[in-house]
Each structure stands twice: as C-alpha cells, then as structure tokens.
Amino acid sequence: MRIRALAIPTTILAAALLASGLQAAVYPSTPLEKKVKALTDKLSPELIDIRRDIHCHPELGFQETRTSAIVADYFRKLGLEVRTGYAKTGVLGILKGGKPGPVVAMRGDMDALPITEETDFPFASKDRTTVDGRETGLMHACGHDIHTTLLLGVAAVLSAVKSDLPGTVIFIAQPAEEIEQSGASLMIAEGAFKDLVPAAFFSYHVDDTLKAGRIGWTSGFMAANVDNIDLEIRSEGCHGAYPYLCVDPIVVGAEIVTALQVMISRELSVHDNTVITVGSFHAGSAHNIIPESARLQATVRSYGEPQRRALKDRITRLVAGICEAAAAPFSLDFRPGSPSVYNDPALTASALATAERVLGSKSALVEQKPEMGGEDFSYFGKIAPAVMFNLGVVPPDLEATAVHSPTFVADEAAIPIGVNLMANIILDHQMKPAGSKAAAKR
C-alpha cells in the first residue's frame, strides 16, 4: 500500500525551527551545501512515500525481507554496489566518491516491534503475526522506518554529488536491533567489513522528547550495556505448614532481589551509573506448598567494559553467598548483551560544528544526559570512532510522544532535516585534511 506524500516546501527547516521556538542565525552556505539542500528538498516527497510504505508493512528482526528488498533495489537504482545476505536480511550499499579519501559508514536499522498500532493514519500498520504463541500486531513504534528512510535519503543525495565526494561511504541497512541476538554484531561477525573497514560510523535515532529541527547529542557514553540474568533457585519442596523441612526458594529469591539494590547503593560509587531491575519472578502454584524452584530474570545496565565485568563478579558473589547460606542449589546465567554506545568526543565535536552551521542555530543542538537504554549501534563503535545523534520528531501539536508505544507518532518534517544534516556531516568529515579535527571549508 502506497500513500502519496504531500510535497515538503523548501522552507521546511526554517518552519521547523520556528515551531521549535528557535531563531536561525546567519551562516554563509557554500555552493555544495546549497546543492545538498536543493537535492534534499526535491527528494522529500519521495522519501515521505517510502517512509509511509515501510511503516505500513513492518517486519520483525531477521524477517525484514520486504524492507531489505526495497533498500537493495533503491541502492541499485542509485548505482551503488549492493551486497546482501548479511545477518539474513542485512544490506550494504557502497558509494565510491570521485576523489580519494577514507571509508566511512552510515547505519539505519530496519526492524519493527510486536505492538498493535493504535494511530488513525491511513498508512497505519494492520499487519499481524504470532510471537511466542500470542497473536499481536506489528508496528514501527521505535522509528526504524524513519531510520531506514534517512539512510536511503542520504545515499541518494551523496550519490548525486559523488564527483565532489572524497572516499567511500557504506550505507548499512541493519536488521534486528530490537532483539537480543543483535543484527549489528551478526553482520560484523559475517564479514560485512572484511575488505572495506570504515574509519568512522554515523547514525541517528528518533527522539520522542524533541521537536523536529532539534538534534540531541551526547559526547562519550550515550547508552548503556545491556546484560541479562537468568537465575533458578532449587529446593526439594514441602508443605507450607512445615517450612523447616526444605529450602524456601521464594524467600531466598526475595532476599536476592533486595540485596541487589543494596549492592548498588552501598558497594558502587554514585558516579558509576548502574541499574538492576528484576523484571520476572516466578515460583509456586498453590497457597500452601513451598515450590521446588523459583526463577528470576533481571536486566543489568551500566557503562563501559570495566563496570560490566565488575558487576558480573559482584552479582555472582552475592547470589552464591545468599544461596550457600540458605543451602539452596542454584544456577546463574549472566548473558552479556549489546555494549554501551560511546560517542567519540572528537568525532562528535566535528559533527556538531557542521550541525550548528547547517541548522543555522546553536540552540537547535540539545546536549543530553546518557541514557540507560540499549542500542546495538555500539558494536560498530568497537571497530572505529562512532557518533549517534538523536533526531527530534515530536509533532508541533504535542509536547512529547513515546517510542515503543502503540500511539507513537512522528513529525515527517524531521526526515529532510535529518537527510540534509547527515549528508553535510559526512561531506565535511570526508573533506577535512588527514589528521585535522576541523571540517574543511567548502
């Protein structure tokens, strides 16, 4: 199903800034920057169409066959070298510029969520599937339809100016950001960059607290390590009237839940941001029976590898100590997930300089605190310096919207803003002299 988009006027950025309460400063535009802006404006209606089409047909992680086919076909029409099959549905589009220069990459994730959409848009998703035996709707409730569209838009704009583009840009359409088996890590493991290794990675995430025209940024840690705990405490089980005849796994589990929070407040520095949430605690099936097991599941959030290792050691020691004191057999599985997102400070500063010039207002750039959510863009940052910006998408008539919600909505005015900005960020990065931290004038 295709919904025809309305044309985005060439004054969209200025309008978005005004709607956000921002005043544009005067920054002289170079001929190339003006060309990028004109290309973006011309492309905007097509990009809105693409976004709505992808939104109408969401697909879960590693199942993005329709979306990846759209991406691959679009890349081919642009004349990019296309590589497919990474992490099942991942796609690479490789653009070689007309001048020598480094290799860089931009990433956009494609997967949706098992959420039933509750918006009244004509392009709202009506698709349904079954997940873990439960029927559910499907929805792009985290903005990945926009991320994919931004990827295609930047690829189109840079392709149109490739004679002025130094080096090579790899456009990464990544599957499965939302699930534990990360699509980013799998693409890397399967050799996506074995012959072309980017020297820098760039990406966006939609921001449900910022209006279109605003860009959120964080230097250093931006998002957290995401680790999972599965704990089973075992017992012989016995009658509730005679608790002294067996280990009570519920009491032991409850003590562990409390002790984990005490550990955070008494063993860790207040400067070492850490969250441990026990999200599942299942045991027993009767009023008067002490069960044979209790199962707990928890998420552990932190920043950096040293903190991650220290938490694993402390949690293992804590669980083992409590269980041994109660003579309770147990099994503990600590599963590392995606690492923390680290925005390289130098790369961030360089991109911010471009953003201030392109957006025409320093006040459009909003410094944000690190979050405890997770993002597998972090895996790319293990290869080379990386930066992720948050793209404001809150509609003008709302104070905020909410990702991972069935009512999530996004202002499509953010799409040309994001495309224009990222195209300039990449051009500036590629044009700066080797070893320079400042963007070259163009």
Order of alpha helices (4+ residues) and beta strands (2+ residues): alpha-alpha-alpha-beta-beta-beta-beta-beta-alpha-beta-alpha-beta-beta-beta-beta-beta-alpha-beta-beta-beta-alpha-beta-beta-alpha-beta-beta-alpha
